[in-house]
Amino acid sequence: AGLVLTPPLPPRAAIRGSGGSAPGERGERAFSAEQLLVAERVLGRGDASCAAERELADQTGASVEYFASERVPSALIASATLGILFAYPFEPAEARLAALPKRLYTLLCTTSLCNSLLAVFASSLAIVRLSGHAHEPRASEPLTMMLREVPLFFLAVRAHYLTGLLLFVAALSVRIFTDYFIGSPTFAKGLVCLVGATLSFMLAMYNTHLIHFKSYGDLWLQYLRVLGARLRNRTPTLGKPAGPLAFTAVALLGTSCYFFGLSAEFFFGQLASM
């Protein structure tokens, strides 16, 4: 009851090994579609030669602290992005070449702001879920418990926080180039290269210190898969019937995807016309 063997494990064993009981096992609890997907594709990854026995413990407090620690920098990035978003108002008679950096800068800032707000929102929902809803708190480590109990919120926070941060740095590089290129082109290029090196190093550091994901792209892929699994199986895991709110959530997500497609069409159409 106190020691477990870490992954690689099949879905049922992956859940059991992380401190939970598999669906239908002893009639204790049922896992949702996204939890089974994470158990198979994320928690099931690993090297058997590196498996070690670890004692199970209540990881709720550490998990709540993690989501709180992610929410604070996400909110700071959103606040900083909102402060610099309107730095370059568009001029109707502006030359196309001069307008391109401004539009790119505004696009990067807006996308960074949206991702940061989503990270804040998802982390707040995760804290409420872990604080007020029934879940299995025992696991060998906080990461395993979060991936098992709140996989959608955990992946949403990781994906949107990292994306918002990277887009914020990219927007800074565009603004540095735009502000300093006229006065000193060589100095502006040097500053952009410095920021670009920082951005590349951040991605390299993230991609070389992964536990359950192959790369930054794989993080987004697993996030989208878990989101799709949640939509395909709209029955809540807390014993409540899936009523009109479940279908409303699907409709709202479809509306979000529709407007996202429209925004991409407008952006690419604007760039093509320049």
N, C-alpha and C positions, 0 to 999 in steps of 0.2 A: 504493500500500500504506500510505501514511501519512496521507491526507486523506480525509474523508468529508463527505457532505452530510446535514445533520440533517433530521428529519421536516418535512412530512408525506410518508409513504411507505406503499405497500401492505405486507401482512404480510411477504412474502419480502424486499422491499427494505428494510423497516424493520429487520429482523434484520441484513441485510447492512450497512446503513448505520450500525448501532450497533456494528459490529465482529465480528459473528457470521456464520456461513454458514447459509443457509436450508435447510430439510429437503430432503434428497436432493441438495443442491448439491455437486458434486464428490465425493459419497460421504463427506463429512467427519463429519457428525453429524446426528442427528435431534432435532427440538425437540418438546416435549410439547404437549398441548392447551392448557394454561394459558399457555405461552409464546407460542403463536400467537395466543391471545386477547388477551394484553397487547400484542403487536406490532400487532394490528389496531385495538384500541379505545383504547389508551393511547399507545404510542409513535408510532402513526400520526397523532396529533393534532398540530396546530401550524400555523404561519403560514408559507407559502412565502416571503413577503417578508422574514421574519426569519431565514431559513436562512443558516447560516454554515459555512465550512469549518473543521474542528477536527482536530487531530492525535490519532491513536489512541494510547492508553497503557494500561499495566496498572493497572486500577482495583481490584484485589483488596484491597490494603492499606487504601485509603480506604473501601471498602465494609465491611470488617471493623470499622474504627474507627467507622463510622456505627452499625452494629448494637450495638457495645459502648456507644456514647454513649447510645443509646436504652434499653438494658437497665438502666443505672444509675438514671436518674430513674424508670423504671417500678418498679424494686425499692423505691426510696425511697417512692413513692406507695403501693405495696402495704403497706409497713411502717407508714407513717403511718395508713393506713386501718384496718389491723388494730388499731392502738393506740386508735383512737376508736370502733371498731365497737360495743363493748359499753358505751357510755356511758349508754344509756337502757334499762334492763331493763323488761320489760312487767309491768304490774300487773293481776291478774285483774279487780279491781273498778274499774278506771280508766274514767272517762267517755270516750265515743267521740270527742268533739271533742279532748280532751286526748291521746288515744292516737294520733290521726292523724299529727301531726308526728313522733312517735317512730317509727312504722312507716315513714313516708316516709324519714326519716333513715337507718334501718337498711337499707332497700331500696337507697338510693343508695350507701351505704357498701359494701354487699355486692357490688353490681354494679360499682362502681369497683375493688374488690379483685380480682374475677374478671377484668376487662379488663386490669388491670395485670399480673396473673400470666400471662395469655395473651401479653402483649407480651414479658415476660421470657422465657417459654418459646420463643416464635417467634424472638426475636433470638438465643438460644443455639443453636437449630437452624440458623439461617442462618450463624452463625459457623463451626459445624462443617462445614456443607456447603461453604462457600467455602474452608475450610482443608484439607479432606481429600478432596474429590471433584473430578473433572475438570470444568472449565468453561472457557469462553472469556473470559479476563480483559481483553482489549483492547476499549476503548470510548472514546468521546469525553468521557465524564464518568461519575462513579460512579453517579449516578441511573439513567442509561441501562443500565449493566451490571447493576445490581441488578434492574431491571424485566425485563431480558432473561433473566438466569440464575436468579434466585430470586424470581420475581414473587409467589408465594403468601406467602412469608415476609416480603417487603418490605411488601406490602399489609396483612398481619396485624399487623405491628409498628406501622405508621402508624395503622391504624384503632383497634386496641385501646389503644394508648398515648394517643391524643388523647381517646378516649371515657372512659378511666379518669381522665384528668386533669380533664375537664369534669365528670364525675359527682362527683369528689372536691370540687371547688369548689362544686357545687350542694349537696352534703351539708353543707358548712361553712355555707352560707347558712341552711339549715334549722336547724342547731344554734344559730347565732347568734340567730335569731329566737326559738327555744324558750327559750333561757337568759335572754335579756334582755327579753323582752316583758312579763313580769310586773312587773319593777322599773321599766322605762321603755319604754313602747310606742313612743313617738316615736323614741327613740334606737335601738331595735331595728329599726324600719322603715328608718331612715337607714342602718344598717349593712348590712341586707339589700339595699338599693338600691345601695350601694357594691360589694358582692360581685357583685350581678347585673350592674352595669355592667362590672365586670372580666370576667365570663363572656361577656357580649355582645361586648366588645372582642376577646377571644381568638378567638371564632368569626369576627368580622369580619376580623381580621388574617389568619386562616388562609384564609378564602374569597377574599381579595384578593391573595394571594401564592402562587397555585397555578401549577404548571408543566405537569403532565400530567393534572390533574383539574379538572372544572368547579366542584366544590364539595365540602364535607364529606360531603354525601349521596352524591355521585357516587363518592367514594372508597370508601364502604361498598358501593355497587352494583357497582363493578368488583371489589372483594374477593370478594363473593359469587359473581360470575360466574366468577372464576378458580377459586374453591373448587369450584364446580359442574363446571367443565371438568376439574379434577383427579380428581373422583370418577367422571365419565363415562369417562375414559381412565385406568385404573388401572395401565397398564404403566409401570414406572419408566423414567426417561431414562438410566439408567446401565448398561443392557444386562442387567439381572437380570430373570428371569421374575417375573411377577406371581403370587405364590403365595397361601397362605392368609392372610398378613398383610394383603394388599390388601383382601380381603373382610372381614377383622376390622376394619380401619380404617373401612370403610363402615358396618359394624354399630355400631361405637362412636360414629360421628358421628350415626347415626340414633337411638341411645340418648340422646345429648346433646340432640338436637332434641326428643325426646319429653319428657325431664325439663324442658327449657326451657319447653315448652308447659304442662306441669303447674304449674311455678312461676308462670307468667303467670296461669293459671286461678286458682290459690290467691290471688295478690295482688289481682286484680281482684274476685274473690269477697269477699275481706276488705273491700275498699273499698266495695263495693256494699252490704254488710251494715251499714256504719257510719252 
